Amino acid sequence: MKVVTFGEIMIRLQPYDHLRFVQTDTLQYTYGGGEANVAVSLANYGIDVDFVTKLPAHVIGQAGVNALRRYGVGTSKIVRGGDRVGIYFNEKGASQRGSMCVYDRAHSAIADATTADFDWDAIFEGVDWFHFTGITPALGPNVVDICLEACKAAKAKGIKISCDLNYRGKLWTREQARAAMTQLAEYIDVCISNEEDAKDVFGIEAEATDIYAGTLNHEGYKSVAKQLADKFHFEKVAITLRESHSASDNGWSGMLYDVASDEYCFSKKYELRIVDRVGGGDSFGGGLIYSLLTGKSTQDAIEFAVAASALKHSIEGDFNMVSVSEVEKLAGGDGSGRIQR
């Protein structure tokens, strides 16, 4: 099995522990980004995966490449050029204080890339699955065009395409997102969303649900999944369900709708004590792609994806550094957290 993910990898700068930006004089320096995070998950599960982006040829760009290589992600298709690597500043919340993210990614190498930078026919040679997120086209109209070319090339080769809607209001408006993602959605086979994205991007909302009060209505999300599938002819729709009790404690579960069988499967729910929630959705996407590639049933696929993501919330940084056996152990019911000897 071969997977390609496409997007931006950024430098993540973050105060240590739970310090605020205004009180720290030291920042942790790591790398991360939606599709890169998915690629690392898949590599850790033993899947052959390439991450595609554009990065400067200087040492900071190379450090980003090396961050991916460390976990076995293929980097040979990364285009080198441009002047800068995007940055995001992350302040971790706790208790009733939410986390905060500040972007400094304008004119990054990938944001200024053009369709001429990527030979998708060559990139997709021997590939079975292509994944991107709604964050990538949000970088600019030029990147929307790149995503469209990638989707068209993938579809022409019979490659399955997944997309996490991942609306980011700091990057574009709802109107811009809807226009771009409506074009891209016609190529997508597996759509991944959360409580907010379907509403923000396509205006499709779950009834009787208040994401800020932490209440979820399963019937409402079945309706959201069916509306998405009916509108765009998706094969599957996955929705992550986060019950936000506080910045430190969340309920976490998910739903997978399989159109062909008209089957709606909900996972068990985990009560999370959060170490780091950044990359939680990406770890879900990586777990879902792995599950579907390896032929898991609808129920087993959503259980694996949610368990993988539950584990990610216990790990510092963007990347989910867990194995298949660790995920399957949790999905199978062992969430005791007992020491392994």
C-alpha angles and dihedrals in degrees: 000000000000126000132187123197123189130200146080128314112202141188110257115210116188138164115249118263110342099323118142122240091248093056104042132083096186131063130194113235118213138137131247147138137162103269093033088055090053090050092053091050091052093047090052088054091054097257119143102241136170124198115212124201141117119262133173117262092235126101096270090055089047091052088058091052090049092051088061096042090055089069098041100262114150112244103173092104094055111117115225120217144080128082111266148030115230118249133207125190114213126194113191116227127213136194108341094349111092125218118262131213125195119189127216099172106116112132094009114158094262094043089057095041123120135211088258090068096069130059098197095181089060094039092053097048107132093357123143102184138029124196133187136151138226089254092073100058087044088071091078147306090277090058090048086058091049091051091049092052090048093050093048092049092047093048091049089057094047093248118158112243126208128183133186106211092216099173112205112192092194090064104043144349126266089249092054091046093050093049094049099039093047088060093046096042093072089070097045121104100178119036121196119196142155139214093289109027099072089053097043096046104031105013092243111140136185114237124236093014128125111186092191094051090047098240123135132189114207094199089055091056093048086057092049092051093048093047091051093047093046094048098047104020094240117176093216136010122201122192126190114215115208120183103197108206089163139325088277102042126047137164109229130196140129148211132220122197117198109198098198093057095029086231124156113195124186122196127224113272124248124204103219131204098201125227095167125350097186108113093021093124092044091053087053090052092049091050092048094050091048091050094050094044091052095048102250118166119256092260094045091046094055092043091053094046094049094044090050090052093045088057092048090061087066095055128083117234134025098289125085104223102190135118132234091251092053091051094046091049091056094041088052091059106269104124096140094116090218117164115267112230 
